[in-house]
Amino acid sequence: MKKSFKFLSLMLVMALFAVTLSGCAGNNAGGQPQPEQPQPPAEKIVWKLGHLGNEEHIWNKTALKFAELVDEKTNGQIEIKVYPNEQLGNEIDTINMVKAGTADLVVSGESMQNWAPKAALMAVPYAFRDTAHMRKVIESDLGQEIADQIKEKVGITPLYYHVRAPRNLTSNKPISKPEDLKGFKMRVPNVPIFVEAWKAAGANPQAMAFSEVFTALQQGVINGQENPVDLIYSAGFYEVQKYVNETEHVNGWVYVLIGNKQLESLSDDLRSAVVEAAAEAQTYADGLFEEETTGFKNQLMEKGMEFNSNVDKEAFQKAMEPGVKGKLDAEQADLYERIVNFQ
């Protein structure tokens, strides 16, 4: 009995010694550090980016470039899926989806004034002298005021911007002066200042989603619409409109924006990679702008549209001014005056 007890005790001691050695070896066998256990791969992030341009539009080309840059700079951890042609919904719908978290990025401009009043100044009739003046404003403290309010009030953060070609009025008869607008039914985006400006000029403006415009023109529900040449071309308006009247009534820009929550959820490294990719996408977009604007004008002429350059812009500006100023609140009016006078 004693032998059995001694044998059992000896076995327990040996087992305890073996466990102790194993623990020491695991911590630092032979004084050498042990390799770290492999970490599970980080969960892939997939973002949705929606906009209203078609596949060949500069917004889409740049968005695809941005997605490529983000993929590269995050080693594939962030994937951006791009949805052109309002596939996710119209502009306002997509903004609401980003805020709700069911989409992540959107291309938007003055429509954001529905939340952030200063965004109205992204496209106010005759506020900017030309594209160069507008670029200076965007990249100044004035532009930062607008971006900051968008981030605060809308809940989305500007990443990079697209300068837009001037907005021109399309029609099936030449329109050269405000008097030509009598009885003219036209589509405008859901931007109150646009509605009031065109009313003041003598037209009958109607707010309408961009996706509905072609059919409305085709069926005669409206007589015309106003947009930059890139959207006039990409939407195929040359099939249902004859003239591009060079009113050049709005120089404006749009931002590519991401939800605040989506951006803030990233690690510092990933966030820096996205911001860096956005800066490179900005350079890419700027490089396309001049070339594509001229190209779209030429393509519209090849499709049979006529450009009416015999437009009295001063008369249109004067006619629209009461509508513009009458729609600006005190905050907007102050920013408007600073933009107009910015050198």
Order of alpha helices (4+ residues) and beta strands (2+ residues): alpha-beta-alpha-beta-alpha-beta-alpha-alpha-beta-beta-beta-alpha-beta-alpha-beta-alpha-beta-beta-alpha-alpha-beta-alpha-alpha
